[in-house]
Amino acid sequence: MATADWQKGGFGIYIHWPFCEAKCPYCDFNSHVSARIDQSAWLRAYLSEIERVAVELPGRMLNSVYFGGGTPSLMAPESVAAIIETIRRYWAVSNDLEITLEANPSSVEADRFKGYRDAGVSRVSMGIQALNDVDLRRLGRLHSVQEAYAALDVARSTFDRVSFDLIYARQDQELSDWRAELSEALSFAADHLSLYQLTIEPGTAFGARHARGGLRGLPSEDLSADMYDLTQDLCGQAGLPAYEISNHASDLSQSRHNLIYWRAGDYAGIGPGAHGRVTIGDKRFATETHLQPQVWLDAVGERGSGESLRAVVTPREQAEEYLMMSLRLAEGTDLSRFEAHGARPVPPQKVRELTELGLVEQDGVQLRATSAGRPVLNGVLRSLLA
């Protein structure tokens, strides 16, 4: 059962590059600023980890590779090429293999992007975050709006598939501001948009500032909800509906790598702080790697593995993870797959109650959160899993 189940979501590899030019105040990802990076040492470590994972997960069809971070567009194109070449040597790849690389506009150079394309990267995801210079400075970004436009031009002329991120519900942002900004973003002809509400995370500079009462001008919950609704309307009208709570694309342009996460496929996490879910034999494992870059690098060199944790995911945990992730998608959850893990069926009374509230809908074995239910998905899940 477990071996077959991951195949319904696919198999991908996530490569985490932990370095950035600067740490953004809202960011809680595992990213670090370093004055000197030995690219050759890092490449050796990545290749060693790929070889280790390949021994454990042989004979699979690979659907995606994702270079995330951090700022992977700071990697040498030669390193990206060597990683992709090694991956292709160990796994058969699907005809529509997707290889994504994240980039920040401040690190975009035309020659570097051509190098990534020649290495095999087929999709780029740009961290633009705002189309307003004042807000870009507030968010700690190193690029200007004009640099973002220039970077997008380079990306569109180099890659067939281009996505970019924006953050809304920012300080002092009004609904009309977001309408104008999103309308402008939709005019850029990117095939995928990731649109996130600003969240204040503990352990970030914004989190500390907010705790001191210093992060003023954040929108009310009602205004944030209006911005979310406006996002759905404008993106839908532009042919980029939400296929996941924060991600918008046409059917052919959805992120295949992220769909592996949301459809509970297997993915190997390589690099500092990378998480994974891998099925070996009849067991599924959650994996983690050392967070600190130098600790991870030393562990790979000295012990032959960057993993810091490997734990069995029980069938019940698998079922709950699948429900929590798949309900984020517009396509929803296959309840027969949920129950095949041995989970108790979702209580029909709970489904009826949520249906009457307009928060979910059921079509045979397929359960979906409605447009009203997705913004309050945590509450929906609490009710279904109680």
Steps between C-alpha positions, in 0.01 A plus 500: 500500500763754608725422204220554251359807671788741440480430128164680493687819585824441310866529595713813520832623634538824694844666511539768768756776444518681836673826407355845433645844437298631797247359748147635442326604823187292431684181398496191722666273242841349565707771333836647594730782390861402439789709372672201342355182350719215378283392207716199421466364856125548488475329164691197629261477795187522284629233263587274794149536642339432163701180473397394854131560427524319166617182675191509724250599231602318181291431193261793537355734241597856592238771443669815629810665641472822699787730597372705795650711771640738589583639160594220258568755227824565691617150408753463222324376185771234473394364841135489397599319180705240689215436746245453222735277301557279807129475574428397142768234527331332796131527413284466192313826445146566384441648155378821664773524765479838673820658634436822691749751637407784734653841430504847647498796259816643658697190400370463145753525220418409141811284451442318830139428404610363164740277691216364711289441192784316328546294818142374470296742711158529336316729742601798710319639805571866575478644852370846410268547804382857424463743211553804718846632587399620847360161591798319347723691741266420790520133409879515498527425128817603318336568163286784367181471296694584184752227575210259549361591157843455343547162670159385378593600145817291523308206646225509237751519217697204642247252641170366370347500848524793743338544840534777753398569860324800650413574862183693581329628818812708556538802726272792399378315191142578397271283289534738205881477527488123477253511212735722300810298587346160425352630174847614400648163595241317292604703196852351503396174331657274762327162497498452879459733798556424868310759705545496877354704782774647719527291814701603803704197602672448838877511479509754216593868516137588427390268780723675751394844376133405518541372856640842597203674339717644226345347187222747437249531218423130453152452348205377703374144462204629299723692259733200463198283419385754240847490343484121485157511332621762252800280420272209411279719282775674302708186447196300396402765246857492363491122447723424800259346752618382841589133470632522858426755772785737407596378153342601171553356153335353195468121500815453292714732712446370853816434698558128459747493786266660750221268385718212620484650852127567489418159347716320760761368260858418599772763500861485607628809682868582443686792656497681837156498662335304217208275595397186314239225485630175354353151479748215541357150491165510675581798724483876443757718671519867590854631459671819612851633450728714714392865494836675526683501165844417638364225726323342201809533280721340766250218561492411131879504478570313824204263538372472143156637582349841573192350667426599858174305536321206344169395653230259390175668396219281632203415276279730706750783465520435125123522472484824697787654304330407175171657610668819624705546185251390234214715633718801417446411135197596295476132395472396865541164675432148377329354808558143381875570503468658847320193636739256327762597757280342765360833617146513628266650239444873524182532714201549263335728756802732496493508122129583505551778752785653300301460178204685652738779599623516139857409595538162325336305219509129423475327164515125547830424674641846426479756782587863424519820697285766335616852419353600837665208678857541378570823693390324824652163414664453840159508664358262240783254563459520877137405459569212260784355707344546844 
